[in-house]
Amino acid sequence: MAGSPPSPRPHLPGFSGGLTAPREEPSLVAGIDEAGRGCLAGPVVACAAILPSRFDLPGLTDSKLLSARQREKLAPAIRACAVAWGLGVVWSRRIERVNILQATLEAMARAACTLRAAPGLLIIDGNRTIPEDLLLTMWRKARHGAPPRQRALVGGDRSEPAISAASILAKTFRDRLMAALGRRWPGYGLERHMGYGTREHLEALRRLGPCPLHRRTFRGVLPAAERPHAASSAWGALC
């Protein structure tokens, strides 16, 4: 639809895959990480990944420590061996309405709720867990039973393999998406900087103004006098 970012499966909480049929398994642990939180354009993407007890993924680590080529090599191997994986995507208008922190947590909840196997524990990279009311609301839409327990882990993208796997899947999915969106909205160089605030991107914004992918509440997208204010904590209607 003209004027709004394309989404392969709009109205659904995310995309998922893995080796298993949908099931509940309290002993399973899912790692969760995000990509695109600090960008000026495009969605924030979160991934939840469950790895088997034994796996062979040489080079698995935080996606930020890997080159694009290394990430692209690891991503299909992760998807092939994962017990389950799921993606959650939250777009720019939603980010503007609820702010980037709340949007990131919402993307994480979406990713967790799309997993084909229900874990007993979510380990989330960083120092925050998903708000219980948000996770419960989205979990009940996706499956029966209580939502999993949660634990935040600072530096988990380097120390917890499931989070490392999630970080790579989130990053590679978002990079490919931004490359496609760069063809839809040319002139900004989205396929090169993936929406981050590089000099090229900021110069294009001054020349062209923002496109529908841009987060208008972010500094650098619009002049300060024209910038709308994001909500500080309100969730609003989940969408």
C-alpha positions in Angstrom: 0.0 0.0 0.0 1.4 3.4 -1.0 2.8 5.5 1.8 3.2 2.7 4.4 6.1 0.2 4.8 5.4 -3.2 3.3 5.1 -6.1 5.7 5.2 -9.7 4.4 2.6 -10.8 7.0 0.8 -7.7 8.4 -1.4 -8.0 11.4 0.5 -11.0 12.7 2.9 -10.7 15.7 5.9 -12.1 13.8 7.5 -14.9 11.8 8.8 -18.2 13.0 10.4 -21.5 12.2 12.4 -24.3 13.6 12.6 -28.1 13.7 9.6 -28.8 16.0 5.9 -28.8 15.6 4.1 -26.4 18.0 4.5 -27.7 21.6 5.0 -26.8 25.2 8.3 -27.7 26.9 9.1 -26.1 30.3 12.8 -27.1 30.1 13.4 -25.1 26.9 15.2 -21.8 27.1 14.9 -19.0 24.6 17.4 -16.2 24.0 16.1 -12.9 22.9 17.9 -9.9 21.3 17.0 -7.0 19.0 18.3 -5.1 16.0 17.7 -1.6 14.9 16.8 0.1 18.2 19.1 3.1 17.5 18.2 3.6 13.9 16.5 6.7 12.5 14.5 4.7 10.0 12.9 1.3 9.6 11.5 -1.1 12.2 13.0 -2.5 15.4 13.3 -6.3 15.0 13.6 -8.8 17.8 14.3 -12.5 17.6 13.8 -15.3 20.1 15.8 -18.5 19.5 15.9 -21.9 21.2 19.0 -24.0 20.5 19.2 -27.7 21.1 21.4 -29.0 24.0 24.0 -29.9 21.5 24.8 -27.9 18.4 27.7 -27.1 16.0 27.8 -23.4 15.1 31.5 -22.4 14.8 32.0 -18.7 15.3 28.7 -18.1 17.1 28.9 -14.8 19.0 27.3 -11.4 19.3 26.3 -10.2 15.8 28.0 -6.9 16.3 31.4 -8.7 16.5 30.8 -10.4 13.1 31.1 -9.1 9.6 28.1 -9.1 7.3 29.5 -12.1 5.5 30.0 -14.1 8.7 26.5 -13.3 9.8 25.0 -14.4 6.5 26.9 -17.6 6.7 25.8 -18.4 10.3 22.1 -17.4 9.9 20.9 -20.4 7.8 22.9 -22.7 10.0 21.2 -21.3 13.0 17.8 -21.7 11.5 18.6 -25.2 10.4 19.6 -26.5 13.9 17.3 -24.4 16.1 14.6 -26.1 18.0 12.5 -23.0 17.3 13.0 -19.3 16.3 10.6 -16.4 16.0 10.8 -12.8 14.9 8.9 -9.7 16.1 8.7 -6.5 14.0 7.5 -3.1 15.2 7.3 -0.3 12.6 8.1 3.4 12.8 4.6 4.7 13.5 4.2 2.4 16.5 7.7 3.4 17.7 6.6 7.1 17.5 3.5 6.4 19.5 5.0 4.4 22.4 8.7 5.3 22.3 11.6 3.1 21.2 12.1 1.3 24.6 8.4 0.2 24.7 8.5 -0.7 21.0 11.6 -2.9 21.5 10.0 -4.7 24.4 6.9 -5.2 22.3 8.9 -6.7 19.5 10.6 -9.0 22.0 7.1 -10.1 23.2 6.0 -10.7 19.6 9.1 -12.8 18.9 8.6 -14.9 22.0 4.9 -15.5 21.2 5.6 -16.8 17.7 8.0 -19.6 18.8 6.7 -22.9 17.7 7.9 -24.5 20.9 6.9 -22.7 24.1 9.9 -22.3 26.4 9.9 -22.3 30.2 12.4 -19.4 30.4 13.2 -16.3 28.3 16.8 -14.9 28.7 16.8 -11.3 27.4 19.9 -9.4 26.4 20.3 -6.3 28.5 19.0 -5.1 31.9 15.2 -5.3 31.3 12.6 -8.0 30.9 9.4 -7.7 29.0 6.6 -6.1 31.2 4.5 -8.9 32.6 1.2 -7.4 31.5 2.4 -7.0 27.9 3.8 -10.6 27.7 0.7 -12.0 29.2 -1.6 -10.2 26.8 0.3 -11.3 23.8 0.9 -14.8 25.1 -2.8 -15.4 25.6 -3.4 -14.4 21.9 -0.9 -17.0 20.7 -1.3 -20.0 23.0 -2.7 -21.5 26.2 -1.0 -21.6 29.5 1.1 -19.2 31.5 3.8 -17.2 29.8 7.5 -18.2 30.5 9.6 -16.9 33.2 12.1 -14.2 32.3 15.6 -13.2 33.2 17.6 -10.2 31.9 21.3 -10.8 31.2 23.7 -7.9 30.5 26.2 -8.9 27.9 24.2 -12.0 27.1 24.7 -11.6 23.4 28.3 -12.6 24.0 27.9 -15.1 26.8 24.6 -16.9 26.1 24.6 -18.9 22.8 20.8 -18.7 22.3 21.0 -14.9 22.6 23.9 -14.8 20.2 21.9 -16.8 17.7 18.9 -14.5 18.2 21.1 -11.4 17.6 22.3 -12.8 14.3 18.9 -13.8 13.1 17.4 -10.4 14.0 20.3 -8.5 12.4 20.4 -10.5 9.1 16.6 -10.3 8.7 16.6 -6.6 9.3 19.5 -5.9 7.0 17.8 -7.7 4.2 14.6 -5.9 4.8 16.3 -2.5 4.8 18.1 -3.3 1.6 14.7 -4.1 0.0 13.2 -0.9 1.5 16.1 1.1 0.1 14.9 0.1 -3.4 11.4 1.2 -2.4 12.6 4.6 -1.1 15.8 5.4 -3.0 18.1 8.3 -2.3 18.7 7.7 1.4 21.2 4.9 1.2 19.2 2.6 3.4 20.7 -0.4 1.8 24.1 0.7 3.0 23.6 2.2 6.5 20.4 0.2 7.4 18.8 3.3 8.8 21.5 4.4 11.2 22.4 8.1 11.6 25.4 8.2 9.3 26.6 11.4 7.6 25.2 10.1 4.3 21.8 9.5 5.9 21.7 12.9 7.7 22.6 14.7 4.4 19.9 12.8 2.5 17.4 13.8 5.2 18.3 17.5 4.8 18.0 17.2 1.1 14.9 15.0 0.7 13.1 15.2 4.1 11.9 12.0 5.8 10.1 9.2 4.1 7.4 7.0 5.7 10.1 4.7 7.1 11.6 7.5 9.3 11.0 7.8 13.0 10.0 11.4 13.2 10.4 11.6 17.0 14.2 10.8 16.7 16.7 13.6 16.7 18.1 14.3 13.3 15.0 13.3 11.3 13.1 16.6 11.6 14.1 20.0 13.0 13.4 20.2 16.7 10.5 22.6 16.3 8.7 20.1 14.0 9.5 16.9 15.9 6.5 15.2 17.5 6.8 13.8 21.0 6.7 10.1 21.7 4.7 8.8 24.6 6.7 8.2 27.7 5.2 4.9 28.9 1.7 4.4 27.5 1.2 1.2 25.6 -1.8 2.2 23.6 -3.7 -0.4 21.6 -1.4 -3.2 20.6 -1.0 -3.5 16.9 
